[in-house]
Amino acid sequence: MPEISRFYGIIIRIYPGESAASFSCRVCGARSVHRNRHWKVLYGYIPGTALQLVRTWLQEHNEELRELWALAVESRPLHKIAPLE
C-alpha cells in the first residue's frame, strides 16, 4: 500500500487492489479504512481528533484522491497528495 500523504502523525495509504476506492489511516497505532463515494469509515477506529483532521483533508483533496485511486487501479505511478496544513 503506497503512502500518499502524511500530516500531524497521520499516515494515509491507498488500497489500489480494491474494487472501490479505499484508503487507510494510521495514527498512534490505531487504523481505520475508508471507502465509497462519501469516504465513510468501513472498519477500524482512529481517535476523534485524528478522524476530524482526516475528514478536513478529504474535503480539501477529494477529487485528487479519486484521480490518484484511478491511477493506482491502472498500476500507474502515484504521486503524493499535499498534507493538511
N, C-alpha and C positions, 0 to 999 in steps of 0.2 A: 504494500500500500504506500504509494508515494505521498510524502508530506507536501501539502500545498500552501500552508500558512502556519505561522506561529506568532502568538501575541499573549502577553500577560501570563505566561506559563501554560497556555493552552496550545495544544498541537492538533492541527486539522489534517487528516489524511483522507484521500479519496479511495473509494472501492470501485475500480474500473470493471471488475468482472460481474457485477450485479446486473440484473435485468432492468432495474430502475435506478435513477441517480441516487447515490448514497455516499455518506462520508462519516468518519468517526471523529470524536473529540476526546482528547485525553488531558486531564489536569489532576495533579496531586494523586496519581494512582487510580483515579476514577475514569470511567469511559462511558460514552453514550454514542449510539449510532442513529443517524438521522436519515430519513428517506422520504421521498414522494414530492409532489408538487409544492407542498407547503412546508417541507423540511421539519416535519414533526419528529419527535423522539420515537424511534422504532423500538429500541430496547436500551437498557443501561441507565446510568444516572451520573450526572455531574452536579456539583453544588449550584445552588440558585444564582449566585453572583456570576459564576462562570457561564452558566446557561444564558443569562441575560446578555453577557458580552458576546457570546456566540450568536444569539439572535440579532443583536445590533450589527455584527459583522455580516450576517446573512442578508440583512436589509440593504447594506451598502454594496454587496458583491454578488447578489443573487444571479443576475444574468451571466456574469463572468464565471461563476461556479457551474452553471448549466453548460456553458460553452466548453469549459475545461473537462467536464464529465463526458461530453460528446467526443472530444479528442481522445480521452482515455479509452473509451469503448472501441475506437478505431486503432488503438495501440500507437497513437501518435505521441510525439514528445509533449510533455506538460511543462507549464511554467508556474511559478509561484503567484499567489494572489496576495496583494498588499495586506499587511496586518491592520488590525484595528488600532487607531492612534488616539 
